[in-house]
């Protein structure tokens, strides 16, 4: 069995209990019997002997000091939960530990308003980042050196990940598992959490308030998406999907974008890439057959979409994720 991936949950007063729970659920449970690689989750704090109060009467007990992050080969990924108050004081040693870890090449990820912690540490200077949509303007105003992406569910920029609010933290955590260990491992974690392994679109879809007509359109679109997923190997166009929904192509495209935050064809390509990832991990089918079953039509087309979506080739993806401990900077 591969060595466990070591995860550091940065723990300090003011962090959100929900984000701590998400991180603990994803990396704190043993799912090796379901084929998920082993993890070691540690709660790292300035004072490992003092419980940290969380909202709702909960407490978090640290088990590692900040100095643990400075030891060689102890940490593969650092996670910063969201904070209740972006204006709250932050421990100076904590910010210094984050800077040193990033300089040492350790990937760092924040959930929700945890982006404000990374910003205070200077890790987001000159980088793209996202936070909860309600706080996006505040982050941009206080840190103009950051390129704030107000709509994204999560973004990555040179080894630093940030996510939008609340449920988007789940999306990011599952993405980090998928990036390090493959789509099947992430899907297994997602199934045990009874959640989708990934969502397409942007957080803009959650800002608007749907009308009853929009709800009916959303139901029709859900049926279309289910149909497309069940027949990924078949050709689909906006016109054919619109016909299945009983809409004109123009109306279908508009409602699809409003409901999911992305275009029908971009959504379809994303699903096909995900299907191809699973086939590459689970089967020994030759690449042309994987491309056919995933609906790409040709190996060349599949290779192009892997390059644009995953920055790798189908062959290299299979080599990395058919065996534990692939050549991946997050898997270490």
Phi and psi in degrees as GROMACS dihedral restraints (atoms count N, CA, C in turn):
[ dihedral_restraints ]
;  ai    aj    ak    al  type     phi  dphi    fc
    3     4     5     6     1   -65.3    20    10
    4     5     6     7     1   153.8    20    10
    6     7     8     9     1   -62.1    20    10
    7     8     9    10     1   142.8    20    10
    9    10    11    12     1   -62.1    20    10
   10    11    12    13     1   143.0    20    10
   12    13    14    15     1   -74.2    20    10
   13    14    15    16     1   131.8    20    10
   15    16    17    18     1  -100.4    20    10
   16    17    18    19     1   120.2    20    10
   18    19    20    21     1  -114.0    20    10
   19    20    21    22     1   132.5    20    10
   21    22    23    24     1  -109.8    20    10
   22    23    24    25     1   118.2    20    10
   24    25    26    27     1   -94.2    20    10
   25    26    27    28     1   111.0    20    10
   27    28    29    30     1   -71.8    20    10
   28    29    30    31     1   120.5    20    10
   30    31    32    33     1  -118.0    20    10
   31    32    33    34     1   126.8    20    10
   33    34    35    36     1  -161.6    20    10
   34    35    36    37     1   159.9    20    10
   36    37    38    39     1   -59.2    20    10
   37    38    39    40     1   138.4    20    10
   39    40    41    42     1    99.6    20    10
   40    41    42    43     1    -2.8    20    10
   42    43    44    45     1   -77.0    20    10
   43    44    45    46     1   156.3    20    10
   45    46    47    48     1   -83.1    20    10
   46    47    48    49     1   130.7    20    10
   48    49    50    51     1   -61.4    20    10
   49    50    51    52     1   -35.8    20    10
   51    52    53    54     1   -62.3    20    10
   52    53    54    55     1   -46.5    20    10
   54    55    56    57     1   -65.8    20    10
   55    56    57    58     1   -38.4    20    10
   57    58    59    60     1   -60.4    20    10
   58    59    60    61     1   -41.3    20    10
   60    61    62    63     1   -65.3    20    10
   61    62    63    64     1   -41.2    20    10
   63    64    65    66     1   -61.9    20    10
   64    65    66    67     1   -49.2    20    10
   66    67    68    69     1   -60.3    20    10
   67    68    69    70     1   -42.5    20    10
   69    70    71    72     1   -66.5    20    10
   70    71    72    73     1   -38.5    20    10
   72    73    74    75     1   -66.0    20    10
   73    74    75    76     1   -40.8    20    10
   75    76    77    78     1   -73.7    20    10
   76    77    78    79     1   -46.6    20    10
   78    79    80    81     1  -109.5    20    10
   79    80    81    82     1    -6.5    20    10
   81    82    83    84     1   -98.2    20    10
   82    83    84    85     1    -0.9    20    10
   84    85    86    87     1  -107.3    20    10
   85    86    87    88     1   143.9    20    10
   87    88    89    90     1   -86.0    20    10
   88    89    90    91     1   110.5    20    10
   90    91    92    93     1  -119.9    20    10
   91    92    93    94     1    25.8    20    10
   93    94    95    96     1   -63.6    20    10
   94    95    96    97     1   -30.0    20    10
   96    97    98    99     1   -67.8    20    10
   97    98    99   100     1   -17.1    20    10
   99   100   101   102     1   -99.1    20    10
  100   101   102   103     1    11.0    20    10
  102   103   104   105     1    89.1    20    10
  103   104   105   106     1     7.0    20    10
  105   106   107   108     1   -87.4    20    10
  106   107   108   109     1   134.8    20    10
  108   109   110   111     1   -60.2    20    10
  109   110   111   112     1   157.5    20    10
  111   112   113   114     1   -75.0    20    10
  112   113   114   115     1   148.4    20    10
  114   115   116   117     1  -126.9    20    10
  115   116   117   118     1   153.2    20    10
  117   118   119   120     1  -121.0    20    10
  118   119   120   121     1   112.4    20    10
  120   121   122   123     1  -103.1    20    10
  121   122   123   124     1   124.0    20    10
  123   124   125   126     1  -122.2    20    10
  124   125   126   127     1   143.2    20    10
  126   127   128   129     1  -100.0    20    10
  127   128   129   130     1   107.9    20    10
  129   130   131   132     1  -102.7    20    10
  130   131   132   133     1   130.9    20    10
  132   133   134   135     1  -145.4    20    10
  133   134   135   136     1   163.0    20    10
  135   136   137   138     1   -63.5    20    10
  136   137   138   139     1   -34.9    20    10
  138   139   140   141     1  -127.7    20    10
  139   140   141   142     1    99.5    20    10
  141   142   143   144     1   -70.8    20    10
  142   143   144   145     1    -5.1    20    10
  144   145   146   147     1   -99.4    20    10
  145   146   147   148     1    -3.7    20    10
  147   148   149   150     1  -112.1    20    10
  148   149   150   151     1   118.5    20    10
  150   151   152   153     1   -59.8    20    10
  151   152   153   154     1   146.9    20    10
  153   154   155   156     1  -106.1    20    10
  154   155   156   157     1   122.1    20    10
  156   157   158   159     1   -73.4    20    10
  157   158   159   160     1   139.8    20    10
  159   160   161   162     1  -120.7    20    10
  160   161   162   163     1   161.7    20    10
  162   163   164   165     1   -62.8    20    10
  163   164   165   166     1   146.7    20    10
  165   166   167   168     1    88.9    20    10
  166   167   168   169     1    14.0    20    10
  168   169   170   171     1    81.6    20    10
  169   170   171   172     1    11.1    20    10
  171   172   173   174     1   -89.9    20    10
  172   173   174   175     1   160.5    20    10
  174   175   176   177     1  -135.2    20    10
  175   176   177   178     1   152.6    20    10
  177   178   179   180     1  -120.3    20    10
  178   179   180   181     1   128.3    20    10
  180   181   182   183     1  -100.9    20    10
  181   182   183   184     1   112.0    20    10
  183   184   185   186     1   -67.5    20    10
  184   185   186   187     1   158.6    20    10
  186   187   188   189     1  -134.3    20    10
  187   188   189   190     1     3.5    20    10
  189   190   191   192     1  -143.9    20    10
  190   191   192   193     1   144.0    20    10
  192   193   194   195     1   -82.9    20    10
  193   194   195   196     1   164.2    20    10
  195   196   197   198     1   -57.4    20    10
  196   197   198   199     1   -33.4    20    10
  198   199   200   201     1   -59.4    20    10
  199   200   201   202     1   -22.5    20    10
  201   202   203   204     1   -60.2    20    10
  202   203   204   205     1   -31.5    20    10
  204   205   206   207     1   -68.4    20    10
  205   206   207   208     1   -22.8    20    10
  207   208   209   210     1   -85.9    20    10
  208   209   210   211     1   -10.4    20    10
  210   211   212   213     1   -76.5    20    10
  211   212   213   214     1   141.7    20    10
  213   214   215   216     1   -65.5    20    10
  214   215   216   217     1   137.4    20    10
  216   217   218   219     1    62.2    20    10
  217   218   219   220     1    30.7    20    10
  219   220   221   222     1  -100.5    20    10
  220   221   222   223     1   -25.3    20    10
  222   223   224   225     1  -131.3    20    10
  223   224   225   226     1   133.8    20    10
  225   226   227   228     1  -103.9    20    10
  226   227   228   229     1   -21.0    20    10
  228   229   230   231     1  -159.7    20    10
  229   230   231   232     1   134.9    20    10
  231   232   233   234     1  -111.4    20    10
  232   233   234   235     1   131.2    20    10
  234   235   236   237     1  -117.2    20    10
  235   236   237   238     1   130.7    20    10
  237   238   239   240     1  -111.7    20    10
  238   239   240   241     1   112.3    20    10
  240   241   242   243     1   -65.8    20    10
  241   242   243   244     1   163.3    20    10
  243   244   245   246     1   -65.0    20    10
  244   245   246   247     1   159.0    20    10
  246   247   248   249     1  -115.0    20    10
  247   248   249   250     1   149.4    20    10
  249   250   251   252     1   -68.3    20    10
  250   251   252   253     1   -36.3    20    10
  252   253   254   255     1  -130.0    20    10
  253   254   255   256     1   109.5    20    10
  255   256   257   258     1   -62.0    20    10
  256   257   258   259     1   -17.2    20    10
  258   259   260   261     1   -91.7    20    10
  259   260   261   262     1    -3.8    20    10
  261   262   263   264     1   -67.3    20    10
  262   263   264   265     1   149.6    20    10
  264   265   266   267     1   -66.6    20    10
  265   266   267   268     1   145.1    20    10
  267   268   269   270     1  -119.4    20    10
  268   269   270   271     1   142.2    20    10
  270   271   272   273     1   -60.4    20    10
  271   272   273   274     1   127.0    20    10
  273   274   275   276     1   -58.0    20    10
  274   275   276   277     1   -42.5    20    10
  276   277   278   279     1   -59.4    20    10
  277   278   279   280     1   -33.2    20    10
  279   280   281   282     1   -64.6    20    10
  280   281   282   283     1   -44.3    20    10
  282   283   284   285     1   -64.6    20    10
  283   284   285   286     1   -39.3    20    10
  285   286   287   288     1   -64.4    20    10
  286   287   288   289     1   -39.3    20    10
  288   289   290   291     1   -64.1    20    10
  289   290   291   292     1   -37.9    20    10
  291   292   293   294     1   -63.6    20    10
  292   293   294   295     1   -43.7    20    10
  294   295   296   297     1   -62.1    20    10
  295   296   297   298     1   -45.2    20    10
  297   298   299   300     1   -65.1    20    10
  298   299   300   301     1   -39.9    20    10
  300   301   302   303     1   -63.7    20    10
  301   302   303   304     1   -43.4    20    10
  303   304   305   306     1   -65.5    20    10
  304   305   306   307     1   -40.6    20    10
  306   307   308   309     1   -61.4    20    10
  307   308   309   310     1   -33.4    20    10
  309   310   311   312     1   -77.7    20    10
  310   311   312   313     1    -3.6    20    10
  312   313   314   315     1    91.0    20    10
  313   314   315   316     1    13.3    20    10
  315   316   317   318     1   -81.0    20    10
  316   317   318   319     1   126.1    20    10
  318   319   320   321     1   -61.2    20    10
  319   320   321   322     1   143.0    20    10
  321   322   323   324     1  -128.7    20    10
  322   323   324   325     1   136.9    20    10
  324   325   326   327     1  -135.7    20    10
  325   326   327   328     1   142.4    20    10
  327   328   329   330     1  -124.2    20    10
  328   329   330   331     1   149.7    20    10
  330   331   332   333     1  -108.5    20    10
  331   332   333   334     1   140.3    20    10
  333   334   335   336     1    50.4    20    10
  334   335   336   337     1  -125.4    20    10
  336   337   338   339     1   -76.3    20    10
  337   338   339   340     1     5.0    20    10
  339   340   341   342     1   -61.7    20    10
  340   341   342   343     1   -17.5    20    10
  342   343   344   345     1   -59.5    20    10
  343   344   345   346     1   -30.9    20    10
  345   346   347   348     1   -66.2    20    10
  346   347   348   349     1   -31.6    20    10
  348   349   350   351     1   -67.6    20    10
  349   350   351   352     1   -46.6    20    10
  351   352   353   354     1   -63.3    20    10
  352   353   354   355     1   -36.2    20    10
  354   355   356   357     1   -64.9    20    10
  355   356   357   358     1   -42.4    20    10
  357   358   359   360     1   -65.9    20    10
  358   359   360   361     1   -27.4    20    10
  360   361   362   363     1   -81.9    20    10
  361   362   363   364     1    -7.1    20    10
  363   364   365   366     1    81.4    20    10
  364   365   366   367     1     9.2    20    10
  366   367   368   369     1   -77.2    20    10
  367   368   369   370     1   -17.0    20    10
  369   370   371   372     1  -100.2    20    10
  370   371   372   373     1     2.1    20    10
  372   373   374   375     1   -59.5    20    10
  373   374   375   376     1   124.6    20    10
  375   376   377   378     1    74.1    20    10
  376   377   378   379     1    11.1    20    10
  378   379   380   381     1  -117.2    20    10
  379   380   381   382     1   162.7    20    10
  381   382   383   384     1   -81.5    20    10
  382   383   384   385     1   143.2    20    10
  384   385   386   387     1  -156.5    20    10
  385   386   387   388     1   163.3    20    10
  387   388   389   390     1  -140.6    20    10
  388   389   390   391     1   155.6    20    10
  390   391   392   393     1  -146.1    20    10
  391   392   393   394     1  -174.2    20    10
  393   394   395   396     1   -54.1    20    10
  394   395   396   397     1   139.7    20    10
  396   397   398   399     1   -57.8    20    10
  397   398   399   400     1   -31.6    20    10
  399   400   401   402     1   -68.9    20    10
  400   401   402   403     1   -20.8    20    10
  402   403   404   405     1  -108.2    20    10
  403   404   405   406     1    -0.3    20    10
  405   406   407   408     1   -60.5    20    10
  406   407   408   409     1   -44.9    20    10
  408   409   410   411     1   -65.9    20    10
  409   410   411   412     1   -36.4    20    10
  411   412   413   414     1   -64.6    20    10
  412   413   414   415     1   -44.5    20    10
  414   415   416   417     1   -61.9    20    10
  415   416   417   418     1   -42.4    20    10
  417   418   419   420     1   -66.9    20    10
  418   419   420   421     1   -37.5    20    10
  420   421   422   423     1   -71.2    20    10
  421   422   423   424     1   -39.1    20    10
  423   424   425   426     1   -79.6    20    10
  424   425   426   427     1   -25.0    20    10
  426   427   428   429     1  -133.4    20    10
  427   428   429   430     1    73.3    20    10
  429   430   431   432     1   -62.8    20    10
  430   431   432   433     1   -14.7    20    10
  432   433   434   435     1   -76.3    20    10
  433   434   435   436     1    -8.7    20    10
  435   436   437   438     1   -95.9    20    10
  436   437   438   439     1   137.3    20    10
  438   439   440   441     1   -89.3    20    10
  439   440   441   442     1    92.6    20    10
  441   442   443   444     1   -77.3    20    10
  442   443   444   445     1   127.2    20    10
  444   445   446   447     1   -98.8    20    10
  445   446   447   448     1   101.6    20    10
  447   448   449   450     1   -72.3    20    10
  448   449   450   451     1   -18.1    20    10
  450   451   452   453     1  -106.6    20    10
  451   452   453   454     1   -20.0    20    10
  453   454   455   456     1   -66.4    20    10
  454   455   456   457     1   150.0    20    10
  456   457   458   459     1   -77.1    20    10
  457   458   459   460     1   -38.6    20    10
  459   460   461   462     1  -160.8    20    10
  460   461   462   463     1   155.2    20    10
  462   463   464   465     1  -138.5    20    10
  463   464   465   466     1   158.0    20    10
  465   466   467   468     1  -127.4    20    10
  466   467   468   469     1   139.3    20    10
  468   469   470   471     1  -144.6    20    10
  469   470   471   472     1   106.6    20    10
  471   472   473   474     1    47.5    20    10
  472   473   474   475     1    56.8    20    10
  474   475   476   477     1    85.9    20    10
  475   476   477   478     1     6.3    20    10
  477   478   479   480     1  -125.1    20    10
  478   479   480   481     1   125.9    20    10
  480   481   482   483     1  -109.7    20    10
  481   482   483   484     1   143.1    20    10
  483   484   485   486     1  -134.9    20    10
  484   485   486   487     1   151.4    20    10
  486   487   488   489     1  -126.4    20    10
  487   488   489   490     1   160.6    20    10
  489   490   491   492     1   -74.0    20    10
  490   491   492   493     1  -165.4    20    10
  492   493   494   495     1   -80.2    20    10
  493   494   495   496     1   152.0    20    10
  495   496   497   498     1    49.5    20    10
  496   497   498   499     1  -104.6    20    10
  498   499   500   501     1   -62.4    20    10
  499   500   501   502     1   -25.6    20    10
  501   502   503   504     1   -64.2    20    10
  502   503   504   505     1   -23.6    20    10
  504   505   506   507     1   -63.3    20    10
  505   506   507   508     1   -35.8    20    10
  507   508   509   510     1   -63.6    20    10
  508   509   510   511     1   -44.4    20    10
  510   511   512   513     1   -56.1    20    10
  511   512   513   514     1   -46.2    20    10
  513   514   515   516     1   -65.7    20    10
  514   515   516   517     1   -45.0    20    10
  516   517   518   519     1   -60.3    20    10
  517   518   519   520     1   -43.6    20    10
  519   520   521   522     1   -66.5    20    10
  520   521   522   523     1   -35.0    20    10
  522   523   524   525     1   -63.9    20    10
  523   524   525   526     1   -39.8    20    10
  525   526   527   528     1   -66.0    20    10
  526   527   528   529     1   -38.7    20    10
  528   529   530   531     1   -64.1    20    10
  529   530   531   532     1   -44.3    20    10
  531   532   533   534     1   -62.3    20    10
  532   533   534   535     1   -41.4    20    10
  534   535   536   537     1   -66.6    20    10
  535   536   537   538     1   -37.5    20    10
  537   538   539   540     1   -83.3    20    10
  538   539   540   541     1   -34.8    20    10
  540   541   542   543     1  -129.2    20    10
  541   542   543   544     1    -1.3    20    10
  543   544   545   546     1   103.1    20    10
  544   545   546   547     1   163.6    20    10
  546   547   548   549     1   -66.1    20    10
  547   548   549   550     1   -35.1    20    10
  549   550   551   552     1   -67.9    20    10
  550   551   552   553     1   -39.3    20    10
  552   553   554   555     1   -63.2    20    10
  553   554   555   556     1   -44.4    20    10
  555   556   557   558     1   -64.2    20    10
  556   557   558   559     1   -39.1    20    10
  558   559   560   561     1   -65.9    20    10
  559   560   561   562     1   -36.5    20    10
  561   562   563   564     1   -65.6    20    10
  562   563   564   565     1   -42.8    20    10
  564   565   566   567     1   -62.2    20    10
  565   566   567   568     1   -43.9    20    10
  567   568   569   570     1   -62.6    20    10
  568   569   570   571     1   -41.8    20    10
  570   571   572   573     1   -61.2    20    10
  571   572   573   574     1   -41.1    20    10
  573   574   575   576     1   -68.7    20    10
  574   575   576   577     1   -24.0    20    10
  576   577   578   579     1   -91.8    20    10
  577   578   579   580     1    -2.0    20    10
  579   580   581   582     1    55.3    20    10
  580   581   582   583     1    51.9    20    10
  582   583   584   585     1  -140.9    20    10
  583   584   585   586     1   165.2    20    10
  585   586   587   588     1   -71.9    20    10
  586   587   588   589     1   141.2    20    10
  588   589   590   591     1   -65.9    20    10
  589   590   591   592     1   -25.9    20    10
  591   592   593   594     1  -162.0    20    10
  592   593   594   595     1   155.7    20    10
  594   595   596   597     1  -119.7    20    10
  595   596   597   598     1   145.3    20    10
  597   598   599   600     1   -98.0    20    10
  598   599   600   601     1   168.1    20    10
  600   601   602   603     1    97.9    20    10
  601   602   603   604     1  -162.5    20    10
  603   604   605   606     1  -134.0    20    10
  604   605   606   607     1   169.5    20    10
  606   607   608   609     1   -73.6    20    10
  607   608   609   610     1    -7.5    20    10
  609   610   611   612     1   -59.7    20    10
  610   611   612   613     1   -29.6    20    10
  612   613   614   615     1   -65.8    20    10
  613   614   615   616     1   -17.3    20    10
  615   616   617   618     1   -97.8    20    10
  616   617   618   619     1    -7.4    20    10
  618   619   620   621     1   -82.3    20    10
  619   620   621   622     1   -37.8    20    10
  621   622   623   624     1   -77.6    20    10
  622   623   624   625     1   154.9    20    10
  624   625   626   627     1  -102.0    20    10
  625   626   627   628     1   116.3    20    10
  627   628   629   630     1   -69.3    20    10
  628   629   630   631     1   148.2    20    10
  630   631   632   633     1   -96.0    20    10
  631   632   633   634     1   166.3    20    10
  633   634   635   636     1   -55.5    20    10
  634   635   636   637     1   -38.6    20    10
  636   637   638   639     1   -64.5    20    10
  637   638   639   640     1   -39.3    20    10
  639   640   641   642     1   -63.1    20    10
  640   641   642   643     1   -36.3    20    10
  642   643   644   645     1   -62.6    20    10
  643   644   645   646     1   -42.0    20    10
  645   646   647   648     1   -64.5    20    10
  646   647   648   649     1   -42.0    20    10
  648   649   650   651     1   -62.6    20    10
  649   650   651   652     1   -39.6    20    10
  651   652   653   654     1   -62.5    20    10
  652   653   654   655     1   -39.0    20    10
  654   655   656   657     1   -62.2    20    10
  655   656   657   658     1   -43.1    20    10
  657   658   659   660     1   -63.8    20    10
  658   659   660   661     1   -40.7    20    10
  660   661   662   663     1   -68.9    20    10
  661   662   663   664     1   -34.6    20    10
  663   664   665   666     1   -62.1    20    10
  664   665   666   667     1   -39.3    20    10
  666   667   668   669     1   -63.7    20    10
  667   668   669   670     1   -41.3    20    10
  669   670   671   672     1   -63.9    20    10
  670   671   672   673     1   -43.7    20    10
  672   673   674   675     1   -62.9    20    10
  673   674   675   676     1   -40.7    20    10
  675   676   677   678     1   -62.8    20    10
  676   677   678   679     1   -40.6    20    10
  678   679   680   681     1   -62.9    20    10
  679   680   681   682     1   -44.4    20    10
  681   682   683   684     1   -64.5    20    10
  682   683   684   685     1   -40.1    20    10
  684   685   686   687     1   -65.8    20    10
  685   686   687   688     1   -33.6    20    10
  687   688   689   690     1   -77.0    20    10
  688   689   690   691     1   -14.4    20    10
  690   691   692   693     1  -133.9    20    10
  691   692   693   694     1    47.3    20    10
  693   694   695   696     1   -62.7    20    10
  694   695   696   697     1   -28.4    20    10
  696   697   698   699     1   -75.2    20    10
  697   698   699   700     1    -6.5    20    10
  699   700   701   702     1   -95.7    20    10
  700   701   702   703     1   153.2    20    10
  702   703   704   705     1   -70.5    20    10
  703   704   705   706     1   138.3    20    10
  705   706   707   708     1  -132.5    20    10
  706   707   708   709     1   141.3    20    10
  708   709   710   711     1  -128.1    20    10
  709   710   711   712     1   167.6    20    10
  711   712   713   714     1   -58.2    20    10
  712   713   714   715     1   -40.3    20    10
  714   715   716   717     1   -64.0    20    10
  715   716   717   718     1   -43.9    20    10
  717   718   719   720     1   -69.5    20    10
  718   719   720   721     1   -38.3    20    10
  720   721   722   723     1   -67.7    20    10
  721   722   723   724     1   -39.1    20    10
  723   724   725   726     1   -62.5    20    10
  724   725   726   727     1   -40.4    20    10
  726   727   728   729     1   -63.1    20    10
  727   728   729   730     1   -37.5    20    10
  729   730   731   732     1   -65.4    20    10
  730   731   732   733     1   -30.9    20    10
  732   733   734   735     1   -87.2    20    10
  733   734   735   736     1    -8.3    20    10
  735   736   737   738     1    73.4    20    10
  736   737   738   739     1    31.9    20    10
  738   739   740   741     1  -125.0    20    10
  739   740   741   742     1   163.6    20    10
  741   742   743   744     1   -73.8    20    10
  742   743   744   745     1   153.1    20    10
  744   745   746   747     1   -55.5    20    10
  745   746   747   748     1   -40.0    20    10
  747   748   749   750     1   -67.3    20    10
  748   749   750   751     1   -44.7    20    10
  750   751   752   753     1   -66.4    20    10
  751   752   753   754     1   -40.0    20    10
  753   754   755   756     1   -61.0    20    10
  754   755   756   757     1   -47.7    20    10
  756   757   758   759     1   -61.4    20    10
  757   758   759   760     1   -40.3    20    10
  759   760   761   762     1   -66.0    20    10
  760   761   762   763     1   -46.2    20    10
  762   763   764   765     1   -69.6    20    10
  763   764   765   766     1   -36.2    20    10
  765   766   767   768     1   -62.1    20    10
  766   767   768   769     1   -45.0    20    10
  768   769   770   771     1   -63.2    20    10
  769   770   771   772     1   -42.2    20    10
  771   772   773   774     1   -66.8    20    10
  772   773   774   775     1   -34.7    20    10
  774   775   776   777     1   -81.0    20    10
  775   776   777   778     1   -40.2    20    10
  777   778   779   780     1  -107.0    20    10
  778   779   780   781     1   -17.2    20    10
  780   781   782   783     1    81.9    20    10
  781   782   783   784     1     9.3    20    10
  783   784   785   786     1  -145.9    20    10
  784   785   786   787     1   169.6    20    10
  786   787   788   789     1   -83.3    20    10
  787   788   789   790     1   158.1    20    10
  789   790   791   792     1   -57.8    20    10
  790   791   792   793     1   -43.6    20    10
  792   793   794   795     1   -70.4    20    10
  793   794   795   796     1   -37.1    20    10
  795   796   797   798     1   -66.3    20    10
  796   797   798   799     1   -40.9    20    10
  798   799   800   801     1   -59.9    20    10
  799   800   801   802     1   -44.8    20    10
  801   802   803   804     1   -63.4    20    10
  802   803   804   805     1   -42.9    20    10
  804   805   806   807     1   -63.1    20    10
  805   806   807   808     1   -41.1    20    10
  807   808   809   810     1   -60.9    20    10
  808   809   810   811     1   -42.1    20    10
  810   811   812   813     1   -65.3    20    10
  811   812   813   814     1   -37.7    20    10
  813   814   815   816     1   -69.4    20    10
  814   815   816   817     1   -38.3    20    10
  816   817   818   819     1   -61.6    20    10
  817   818   819   820     1   -44.4    20    10
  819   820   821   822     1   -62.7    20    10
  820   821   822   823     1   -40.9    20    10
  822   823   824   825     1   -64.4    20    10
  823   824   825   826     1   -40.8    20    10
  825   826   827   828     1   -65.4    20    10
  826   827   828   829     1   -37.6    20    10
  828   829   830   831     1   -58.6    20    10
  829   830   831   832     1   -45.8    20    10
  831   832   833   834     1   -63.6    20    10
  832   833   834   835     1   -41.5    20    10
  834   835   836   837     1   -64.4    20    10
  835   836   837   838     1   -39.2    20    10
  837   838   839   840     1   -67.3    20    10
  838   839   840   841     1   -33.2    20    10
  840   841   842   843     1   -78.5    20    10
  841   842   843   844     1   -38.2    20    10
  843   844   845   846     1   -94.6    20    10
  844   845   846   847     1   -26.8    20    10
  846   847   848   849     1  -123.1    20    10
  847   848   849   850     1   168.9    20    10
  849   850   851   852     1  -107.6    20    10
  850   851   852   853     1    20.2    20    10
  852   853   854   855     1   -57.7    20    10
  853   854   855   856     1   140.5    20    10
  855   856   857   858     1   -62.8    20    10
  856   857   858   859     1   156.5    20    10
  858   859   860   861     1   -57.1    20    10
  859   860   861   862     1   -40.5    20    10
  861   862   863   864     1   -59.7    20    10
  862   863   864   865     1   -36.7    20    10
  864   865   866   867     1   -70.5    20    10
  865   866   867   868     1   -38.8    20    10
  867   868   869   870     1   -59.8    20    10
  868   869   870   871     1   -44.5    20    10
  870   871   872   873     1   -60.9    20    10
  871   872   873   874     1   -41.3    20    10
  873   874   875   876     1   -65.3    20    10
  874   875   876   877     1   -47.1    20    10
  876   877   878   879     1   -66.9    20    10
  877   878   879   880     1   -31.3    20    10
  879   880   881   882     1   -83.5    20    10
  880   881   882   883     1    -7.0    20    10
  882   883   884   885     1    92.2    20    10
  883   884   885   886     1    11.7    20    10
  885   886   887   888     1   -80.9    20    10
  886   887   888   889     1   -21.5    20    10
  888   889   890   891     1    88.5    20    10
  889   890   891   892     1   -40.5    20    10
  891   892   893   894     1  -147.7    20    10
  892   893   894   895     1   155.6    20    10
  894   895   896   897     1   -64.1    20    10
  895   896   897   898     1   -34.5    20    10
  897   898   899   900     1   -62.4    20    10
  898   899   900   901     1   -45.0    20    10
  900   901   902   903     1   -63.7    20    10
  901   902   903   904     1   -43.3    20    10
  903   904   905   906     1   -61.2    20    10
  904   905   906   907     1   -42.7    20    10
  906   907   908   909     1   -62.1    20    10
  907   908   909   910     1   -39.4    20    10
  909   910   911   912     1   -63.0    20    10
  910   911   912   913     1   -42.6    20    10
  912   913   914   915     1   -73.2    20    10
  913   914   915   916     1   -33.6    20    10
  915   916   917   918     1   -62.8    20    10
  916   917   918   919     1   -40.3    20    10
  918   919   920   921     1   -63.4    20    10
  919   920   921   922     1   -41.7    20    10
  921   922   923   924     1   -79.4    20    10
  922   923   924   925     1   -30.6    20    10
  924   925   926   927     1   -93.1    20    10
  925   926   927   928     1   -36.1    20    10
  927   928   929   930     1  -120.2    20    10
  928   929   930   931     1    -5.1    20    10
  930   931   932   933     1    57.0    20    10
  931   932   933   934     1    36.9    20    10
  933   934   935   936     1  -152.9    20    10
  934   935   936   937     1   176.7    20    10
  936   937   938   939     1  -104.7    20    10
  937   938   939   940     1   158.2    20    10
  939   940   941   942     1   -57.1    20    10
  940   941   942   943     1   -39.2    20    10
  942   943   944   945     1   -65.1    20    10
  943   944   945   946     1   -44.9    20    10
  945   946   947   948     1   -67.6    20    10
  946   947   948   949     1   -35.6    20    10
  948   949   950   951     1   -62.4    20    10
  949   950   951   952     1   -45.0    20    10
  951   952   953   954     1   -62.3    20    10
  952   953   954   955     1   -43.4    20    10
  954   955   956   957     1   -62.5    20    10
  955   956   957   958     1   -34.6    20    10
  957   958   959   960     1   -76.5    20    10
  958   959   960   961     1   -36.7    20    10
  960   961   962   963     1  -111.7    20    10
  961   962   963   964     1    -1.8    20    10
  963   964   965   966     1   -77.1    20    10
  964   965   966   967     1   -15.6    20    10
  966   967   968   969     1  -130.7    20    10
  967   968   969   970     1   146.9    20    10
  969   970   971   972     1   -62.9    20    10
  970   971   972   973     1   152.9    20    10
  972   973   974   975     1    67.8    20    10
  973   974   975   976     1    40.3    20    10
  975   976   977   978     1   -59.6    20    10
  976   977   978   979     1   170.9    20    10
  978   979   980   981     1   -77.4    20    10
  979   980   981   982     1    78.0    20    10
  981   982   983   984     1  -135.4    20    10
  982   983   984   985     1   133.1    20    10
  984   985   986   987     1   -66.3    20    10
  985   986   987   988     1   -23.3    20    10
  987   988   989   990     1   -85.9    20    10
  988   989   990   991     1   -33.8    20    10
  990   991   992   993     1   -68.8    20    10
  991   992   993   994     1   -32.2    20    10
